[in-house]
Amino acid sequence: MIRIVCPGCHSPLSSAELEQATVDGHLSLVCPECSMVLLTEPVEEHVIQEPEEALVHA
C-alpha cells in the first residue's frame, strides 16, 4: 500500500483517505487532517455544442 505523508501536518495517509475538492476550478486532493491541498489537476470543461441552424430558403 502506498502511503503519502502530508507536508503540512506530517500525517501518513493512504490514497483512499484523501478528500476530493474543487478549488479555483481545479480538482484537488486534500489532507483530511489539516485541509492542505496536496495535488491539483485541471477540471475538464464540458463543451456545449450549439445546435446547427437550419437554412431556410424563401
Sine and cosine of phi, psi and omega as CSV:
sin_phi,cos_phi,sin_psi,cos_psi,sin_omega,cos_omega
0.00,0.00,0.72,-0.70,0.01,-1.00
-1.00,0.08,0.76,-0.66,0.03,-1.00
-0.91,-0.41,0.64,-0.77,0.05,-1.00
-0.92,-0.39,0.72,-0.69,0.06,-1.00
-0.98,-0.21,0.85,-0.52,0.00,-1.00
-0.92,0.40,0.80,-0.60,0.01,-1.00
-0.94,0.33,-0.28,0.96,-0.01,-1.00
-0.99,0.12,-0.81,0.58,-0.08,-1.00
-0.93,-0.37,-0.06,1.00,0.04,-1.00
0.90,0.43,0.42,0.91,0.07,-1.00
-0.98,0.19,0.74,-0.67,0.11,-0.99
-0.98,0.20,0.80,-0.60,-0.09,-1.00
-0.77,-0.63,0.55,-0.83,0.18,-0.98
-1.00,-0.03,0.25,-0.97,-0.01,-1.00
-0.89,0.45,-0.46,0.89,0.01,-1.00
-0.95,0.30,-0.37,0.93,-0.02,-1.00
-0.99,0.11,-0.28,0.96,-0.03,-1.00
-0.95,0.32,0.58,-0.82,0.02,-1.00
-0.99,-0.15,0.55,-0.84,0.04,-1.00
-0.99,-0.16,0.64,-0.77,0.04,-1.00
-0.49,-0.87,0.42,-0.91,0.10,-0.99
-0.97,-0.23,0.87,-0.48,-0.03,-1.00
-0.83,-0.55,0.86,-0.51,0.00,-1.00
0.79,0.61,0.64,0.77,0.04,-1.00
0.98,0.19,0.20,0.98,0.01,-1.00
-0.85,-0.52,0.66,-0.75,0.09,-1.00
-0.96,0.29,0.77,-0.64,-0.09,-1.00
-0.77,-0.64,0.49,-0.87,0.18,-0.98
-0.97,-0.25,0.78,-0.63,-0.16,-0.99
-0.84,-0.54,0.62,-0.79,0.08,-1.00
-0.93,0.36,0.79,-0.61,-0.01,-1.00
-0.96,0.29,-0.29,0.96,-0.03,-1.00
-0.99,0.13,-0.74,0.67,-0.11,-0.99
-0.86,-0.50,-0.01,1.00,0.02,-1.00
0.91,0.41,0.38,0.93,0.07,-1.00
-0.97,0.23,0.70,-0.72,0.04,-1.00
-0.97,0.24,0.85,-0.52,-0.06,-1.00
-0.99,-0.17,-0.50,0.87,-0.06,-1.00
-0.44,-0.90,0.68,-0.74,0.07,-1.00
-0.75,-0.66,0.46,-0.89,0.12,-0.99
-0.55,-0.84,0.46,-0.89,-0.04,-1.00
-0.91,0.42,0.58,-0.82,0.09,-1.00
-1.00,0.06,0.75,-0.66,0.03,-1.00
-0.96,0.26,0.83,-0.56,0.05,-1.00
-0.99,0.13,0.68,-0.73,0.03,-1.00
-0.97,0.24,0.81,-0.58,0.01,-1.00
-0.99,0.15,0.84,-0.54,0.01,-1.00
-1.00,-0.04,0.88,-0.48,0.00,-1.00
-1.00,-0.02,0.80,-0.60,0.04,-1.00
-0.99,0.16,0.61,-0.79,0.01,-1.00
-0.91,0.41,0.59,-0.81,0.02,-1.00
-0.94,0.34,0.70,-0.71,0.00,-1.00
-0.98,0.20,0.73,-0.68,0.03,-1.00
-0.98,0.21,0.72,-0.70,0.03,-1.00
-0.98,0.19,0.79,-0.61,-0.02,-1.00
-0.96,-0.29,0.84,-0.54,0.03,-1.00
-0.99,-0.14,0.80,-0.59,-0.02,-1.00
-1.00,-0.10,0.00,0.00,0.00,0.00
